[in-house]
Amino acid sequence: MQSKQRGFSLMELMVAVAVAGILLAVAVPSYQNYLNGNRRAVAGACLVELSQFMERVYTTSMVYNLNNGVATALPATTCQQTLDATYTFALDAAAQTYTISAAPKGAQSGDTTCGTLTINQAGVRSAAGVSTPDQIKKCWG
């Protein structure tokens, strides 16, 4: 009696590896885009929260660049701490104007379509320096 050999042939194994490689080549970029979109949405919400802070500063001081007599600085919010590894938040404030920006870094730096998100005292939002309705819809949600 002859026993039957069991197992996979080299060809079957190579086909399985090729299929897995193709699936990964499609899945990983899609997942990265998904993560970038989620982090971008959180950054946009964080900018709106920081914008509300700036309006409270203006309400009490009648200028944006001074908060209780000292230069206005962005508060350390939970959303900023959450995005610490992927966005850098900055404030550019004058007496009657301000711009708050969220610049991508780290894993988010590959998000070149939307790039740096900004909001100003008039509530004008932009992404990668563009504030067209299509760009805002795509990058701010």
N, C-alpha and C positions, 0 to 999 in steps of 0.2 A: 504494500500500500504506500501510496505517495501522499505526503501531507501537502496541503495547499498553503502557499506562502501568503501572509497577510501584511498589510501596510500600504503605503502610498509609493507610487513611483516618483522618480525625480521630476518627471514632466508634470505630473499632477501637482506636486509641491510648488513648482515654478509658476504654474497657472494661478494657483491660490495666492502666491506672493504678489504676482502682477495685478490681480484683481484688487487685493488689499491696498497696493500702492496707488492705483487709480482712484479708489474711494477716498484715500487720505488726501490725494492731490486736489480733490474737489471739496472735501469736507473742511479741511483746515482753513483755507482762505475764507470760506463762507462763515465759519465760526468766528474767525478774527474780525470780519466785517460786522458780525452781530455784536461782538464785544465792543468794538469801536463805537458803534451806534448807541449802545447803552451808556457807555461812559460819556459820550458827547451829549446825550440827553440829560444826564446828571449834571454835567458842566453847565449846560444852558439853564437848568433850574437853579443852580448855585449862583450864576450871574444875576438872575432875576432877584434872588434873595439878597445878594449884596447890593443890588440897585435899590431895593427897598430900604436897606440900611442907609444908603447915601441920601435918600429922600428924607429919612428921619433926621439925619445930620442937618440937612438944609432947613428943615422945619424948626429946629432949635437954634441954629446959628445964623440962618439966612445966607450962608455961603457953604459951598461944598468942601473947600480945602481946609477948613478949621472946624474942629470938633471940641467943644468946651475949651477953646483957646489954644489948642495944640493942633499940629498938622494931622489931618484925617488919615487914618490907616484902616485897612480892611480888618474886620474882626476875624478871629480864628473860628470859623464855623465847622460844623460836623461835615458838611459836604466838601469843604476844602480839604479836610483831613482824609476823607474817603478817597479823594482824587489826587492826593499828594504825589503818588508815583507816576501819574499820567498827565496832569495839567499843572501849569504854573499860573497863578492868579496875580494880576497886577492892577494898580489903580493909578490913573493920571488925572489929578483933580486941580481945577482952578476955582476961582471964586464962584463963577456962574455955570461952569461946565465940568463934566467928568466923563471919563471913559474907563470902563472896567473890562479887562481882557482875560481870557483863559487860553494860554498857549499850550499846545500839545507837547508832551515829552515822553520819553521811555517807550512803552508799548504802543502808546497813542500816536507817536511821531509819524507813523506810517499813514495817518489819516490826512493825506494831502488834499483831498477834495474839499474838505471843510476847513482844515487848518485852525487858525486862531479865531475864536469866537469873541465878539465884543458887544457891549451894550453901552449906550450913553444916557445923559440926563433926559433926553427927549424920548427915551425908550426905543431908539433906533437900534436894531440888531443887525449884525453883519457876521459873515463867515468867510475867512480867507480874503478879507477886504472888500467883499461884495455884499451888497444889501438888496439885491433884487428879490422879488417875491418867491421865485423858484428856488434860489439859493437858500433863503431863509426857511422855506418849507422843508427842503431836503436836509438841512443841517441843524435846524432848531426844532424840528418835529411838528 
